Amino acid sequence: MALDEAVWRGRQAGTSPPTLRCYGWAPPTVSLGYGQGLDVVDVAACRRLGVGLVRRPTGGSAIYHDGPERELTYSVIASSDDLGVPVDVLATYRWIALALVRGLRALGAPAEIVAVPETDGPAPDFCFARTSRYEIEVAGRKLVGSAQRRHGRAFLQHGSILIAVDGPRLRTLFPTTADPLAPLTTLEAALGHPPKFDDVAAALEAAFEGEHGLTLKAGGLTAEETARMEALVRDRYATEAWLAGSA
């Protein structure tokens, strides 16, 4: 999370490039949305099961990142100018969703963008309990959950793509959600087999390039980005105050 924020801050300052990242989590981890309380997840169960617990810099609801065998996390860090879209959350959501759908369809999943969801109201505790605008479903069930945070024209969007799912563990970790499996689906369910993490990441990379005429280049962190990330870990993401939502 600190790495994503470090690059996002760099993009705000004009020192970091627009960036697409695809990554998995070790150990499996619950990430809380920026404004959520700890009571949306069973903290004792996380400790008992060896599940990490972090707070994202982006909003939205809690997500269980069950390692690269079952989940891929993406982040897009850019500005509205980079994308050629208005300074608008929905415009950037749609721009990203078009590429995500293209990549998922290339894998064989009949993914669709939900322009106007059927339900509204307070955000649920668990991200996959409801589809928001310009998120992605297969056969009416949510496959990708995303959340965004902006500063000026620059934004960071996080998203989670479910490759497979451990149903009993989801029910244990999110006791406030009546049936976390009911509204979601996975690539395993859509394709009849769980695709490999690297194949999903490659399909997304090709889709962003093909959909938007981009040329993506692999790269690492600069010394400035690394120093900023380490400071964010020390001063924010590794602190109890940040996790508790009081920092």
Backbone torsions as a table, in degrees:
resi	resn	phi	psi	omega
1	MET	NA	-38.1	177.8
2	ALA	-66.5	-35.9	178.8
3	LEU	-63.1	-46.2	179.0
4	ASP	-61.5	-42.5	179.9
5	GLU	-67.6	-35.6	179.2
6	ALA	-61.8	-43.1	179.1
7	VAL	-70.0	-39.0	177.9
8	TRP	-59.9	-45.1	177.9
9	ARG	-63.7	-37.7	177.0
10	GLY	-63.8	-37.2	177.8
11	ARG	-67.6	-37.0	176.5
12	GLN	-59.5	-39.0	-177.7
13	ALA	-84.6	-9.3	-179.0
14	GLY	82.3	14.0	-178.5
15	THR	-103.2	-11.5	177.4
16	SER	-116.5	147.4	-178.3
17	PRO	-81.0	163.6	167.8
18	PRO	-56.1	138.6	-168.3
19	THR	-138.3	135.2	168.0
20	LEU	-113.9	126.5	175.6
21	ARG	-122.0	142.4	170.1
22	CYS	-125.6	126.5	-176.3
23	TYR	-151.4	160.9	173.6
24	GLY	-114.4	177.1	-173.3
25	TRP	-120.6	139.3	172.9
26	ALA	-143.9	119.2	-2.0
27	PRO	-73.4	171.7	171.1
28	PRO	-51.6	142.1	-168.3
29	THR	-144.3	143.4	167.5
30	VAL	-92.6	127.3	172.5
31	SER	-107.2	127.2	176.9
32	LEU	-87.6	145.3	171.3
33	GLY	-65.5	155.7	-174.6
34	TYR	-49.8	-39.6	-174.5
35	GLY	-102.6	8.4	-176.3
36	GLN	-83.3	154.3	171.7
37	GLY	-88.0	162.0	178.4
38	LEU	-68.4	-16.6	-174.8
39	ASP	-73.3	-4.3	179.1
40	VAL	-80.3	-11.3	-178.8
41	VAL	-129.3	151.5	176.7
42	ASP	-81.9	96.2	-175.5
43	VAL	-63.1	-39.8	179.3
44	ALA	-62.9	-39.3	178.1
45	ALA	-65.4	-39.0	176.2
46	CYS	-57.3	-46.8	-179.1
47	ARG	-65.1	-42.3	-178.3
48	ARG	-64.3	-36.2	-175.8
49	LEU	-93.6	-1.0	-178.9
50	GLY	73.3	28.8	179.9
51	VAL	-93.9	127.6	178.2
52	GLY	-69.4	164.6	179.8
53	LEU	-143.8	120.1	-179.3
54	VAL	-136.3	164.4	174.1
55	ARG	-112.4	130.9	179.7
56	ARG	-80.6	158.6	169.4
57	PRO	-79.3	-13.8	178.3
58	THR	-94.2	163.5	-177.4
59	GLY	-84.0	-146.8	-179.3
60	GLY	82.6	-167.4	-174.5
61	SER	-107.8	172.4	-174.1
62	ALA	-66.6	146.2	178.9
63	ILE	-131.6	140.9	172.1
64	TYR	-99.7	115.5	179.8
65	HIS	-96.9	99.7	-167.8
66	ASP	-93.6	41.6	177.4
67	GLY	77.3	164.4	-173.3
68	PRO	-68.5	-12.9	175.7
69	GLU	-74.7	-23.3	-174.7
70	ARG	-124.5	-7.8	-174.7
71	GLU	-157.3	142.5	172.2
72	LEU	-120.5	129.3	173.9
73	THR	-101.3	134.6	173.5
74	TYR	-117.1	155.5	167.9
75	SER	-136.9	140.7	174.1
76	VAL	-120.9	125.2	-179.5
77	ILE	-123.6	118.7	-175.4
78	ALA	-165.0	-174.9	171.8
79	SER	-120.5	162.6	176.1
80	SER	-59.2	-34.2	177.9
81	ASP	-64.5	-39.0	178.2
82	ASP	-58.5	-39.2	-174.6
83	LEU	-87.9	-16.2	-176.7
84	GLY	70.8	34.9	179.9
85	VAL	-125.4	164.5	177.8
86	PRO	-63.0	161.0	175.2
87	VAL	-75.5	83.4	-171.0
88	ASP	-153.9	132.0	-177.8
89	VAL	-59.5	-46.8	-175.7
90	LEU	-66.6	-33.9	178.1
91	ALA	-64.3	-40.7	178.9
92	THR	-74.0	-36.7	173.9
93	TYR	-55.5	-47.6	-177.2
94	ARG	-65.0	-41.9	179.6
95	TRP	-57.9	-45.4	179.6
96	ILE	-69.9	-41.7	-177.9
97	ALA	-61.1	-36.5	179.1
98	LEU	-59.5	-41.9	178.4
99	ALA	-71.0	-41.0	179.5
100	LEU	-60.2	-45.9	-179.7
101	VAL	-62.5	-41.6	178.2
102	ARG	-59.7	-43.9	179.3
103	GLY	-66.5	-42.3	-179.8
104	LEU	-67.2	-36.9	176.6
105	ARG	-68.1	-33.7	176.4
106	ALA	-62.7	-29.8	176.0
107	LEU	-77.0	-15.8	-179.6
108	GLY	110.0	0.9	-179.3
109	ALA	-85.7	129.9	179.8
110	PRO	-79.0	65.3	-173.7
111	ALA	-79.0	147.5	-179.9
112	GLU	-136.4	144.0	174.8
113	ILE	-83.7	133.7	175.9
114	VAL	-95.3	104.5	-178.6
115	ALA	-74.8	-41.4	179.9
116	VAL	-132.8	107.3	-179.4
117	PRO	-68.1	158.6	-177.0
118	GLU	-76.5	-25.7	-176.3
119	THR	-124.3	156.8	177.4
120	ASP	-140.4	-172.5	-179.6
121	GLY	117.3	-167.3	-178.2
122	PRO	-59.5	145.2	179.1
123	ALA	-65.6	138.1	177.2
124	PRO	-73.8	165.0	179.1
125	ASP	-68.6	-35.8	-175.5
126	PHE	-105.4	127.8	-171.8
127	CYS	-55.2	-41.3	-172.9
128	PHE	-83.4	7.5	178.0
129	ALA	-77.6	-12.9	179.9
130	ARG	-156.0	143.4	177.0
131	THR	-94.0	130.7	176.4
132	SER	-99.5	176.3	-177.7
133	ARG	-62.7	137.2	179.2
134	TYR	62.3	25.5	165.2
135	GLU	-95.3	179.3	-164.6
136	ILE	-124.4	134.1	179.2
137	GLU	-126.3	162.2	167.4
138	VAL	-128.6	121.3	179.7
139	ALA	53.3	40.7	176.1
140	GLY	79.4	8.6	179.6
141	ARG	-122.7	141.8	-170.6
142	LYS	-73.3	129.2	179.5
143	LEU	-109.4	-31.6	-176.5
144	VAL	-128.9	131.3	174.4
145	GLY	-116.0	133.7	-174.7
146	SER	-134.4	155.5	176.9
147	ALA	-150.0	149.6	-173.4
148	GLN	-135.4	152.5	171.5
149	ARG	-140.0	139.2	-174.9
150	ARG	-120.1	151.9	168.2
151	HIS	-140.1	107.7	-173.6
152	GLY	64.6	-126.9	-179.4
153	ARG	-92.2	-9.7	-177.8
154	ALA	-95.3	145.5	-178.5
155	PHE	-140.4	159.0	170.5
156	LEU	-123.5	122.6	173.9
157	GLN	-117.4	125.9	172.8
158	HIS	-100.7	148.6	173.6
159	GLY	-150.6	154.7	-179.1
160	SER	-124.3	126.7	177.0
161	ILE	-111.5	120.6	-176.5
162	LEU	-82.9	117.4	174.9
163	ILE	-84.9	-45.3	176.3
164	ALA	-151.0	179.6	-175.8
165	VAL	-149.1	142.2	173.7
166	ASP	-101.5	93.7	-174.2
167	GLY	-58.7	-50.3	180.0
168	PRO	-58.0	-38.2	-179.7
169	ARG	-69.0	-39.7	177.0
170	LEU	-57.9	-44.5	-178.9
171	ARG	-63.5	-35.1	179.7
172	THR	-70.0	-43.1	-174.5
173	LEU	-75.6	-27.8	-176.2
174	PHE	-122.4	70.5	-176.3
175	PRO	-68.2	-17.8	179.7
176	THR	-82.3	-8.1	178.2
177	THR	-99.1	121.0	-171.1
178	ALA	-56.6	-51.0	178.5
179	ASP	-146.1	89.2	-174.8
180	PRO	-63.3	-19.4	-179.3
181	LEU	-81.3	-24.6	-171.5
182	ALA	-58.0	-44.0	-173.8
183	PRO	-91.3	-1.9	-171.7
184	LEU	-111.9	165.4	170.6
185	THR	-141.2	177.2	-176.6
186	THR	-136.3	164.3	173.7
187	LEU	-64.2	-33.7	176.6
188	GLU	-59.4	-44.3	179.4
189	ALA	-67.4	-38.2	-177.0
190	ALA	-73.1	-33.5	-174.0
191	LEU	-102.7	-16.6	-175.0
192	GLY	87.0	1.0	176.3
193	HIS	-159.8	154.5	177.9
194	PRO	-83.5	117.0	178.1
195	PRO	-68.9	159.1	178.1
196	LYS	-74.7	145.4	179.8
197	PHE	-52.0	-48.1	-176.5
198	ASP	-63.1	-33.0	178.3
199	ASP	-69.6	-38.1	177.2
200	VAL	-65.9	-44.9	180.0
201	ALA	-61.7	-42.1	179.9
202	ALA	-65.2	-38.6	178.5
203	ALA	-65.2	-38.6	178.1
204	LEU	-67.9	-42.5	178.6
205	GLU	-59.1	-47.8	-180.0
206	ALA	-63.7	-35.4	-177.8
207	ALA	-70.2	-41.1	176.8
208	PHE	-63.0	-39.9	178.2
209	GLU	-66.3	-47.5	-175.7
210	GLY	-71.1	-39.8	-177.2
211	GLU	-70.7	-36.5	-170.9
212	HIS	-119.0	8.3	176.9
213	GLY	66.3	35.1	-178.0
214	LEU	-93.9	161.5	167.1
215	THR	-124.8	105.4	-178.1
216	LEU	-85.0	139.5	179.0
217	LYS	-123.2	130.5	177.5
218	ALA	-66.1	142.9	-179.8
219	GLY	-161.7	161.6	177.5
220	GLY	-110.5	-171.7	180.0
221	LEU	-81.5	144.5	170.8
222	THR	-77.4	169.3	177.4
223	ALA	-61.3	-38.1	179.2
224	GLU	-65.0	-44.4	179.2
225	GLU	-64.9	-39.8	179.1
226	THR	-63.4	-44.7	179.6
227	ALA	-63.8	-40.3	179.1
228	ARG	-65.8	-42.2	178.6
229	MET	-60.8	-46.7	-178.8
230	GLU	-62.5	-37.8	177.8
231	ALA	-67.4	-38.3	179.2
232	LEU	-67.7	-37.9	175.4
233	VAL	-61.0	-49.3	-175.9
234	ARG	-65.5	-45.1	-170.1
235	ASP	-92.3	-16.4	-174.9
236	ARG	-133.6	-68.8	-164.6
237	TYR	-69.6	-23.9	178.3
238	ALA	-94.4	7.0	-176.3
239	THR	-97.3	148.6	177.5
240	GLU	-65.9	-33.0	-178.8
241	ALA	-63.6	-43.0	178.4
242	TRP	-64.6	-46.0	-179.3
243	LEU	-61.0	-38.3	-179.2
244	ALA	-75.8	-11.0	179.4
245	GLY	83.9	19.2	-177.6
246	SER	-109.5	5.5	179.7
247	ALA	-104.6	NA	NA
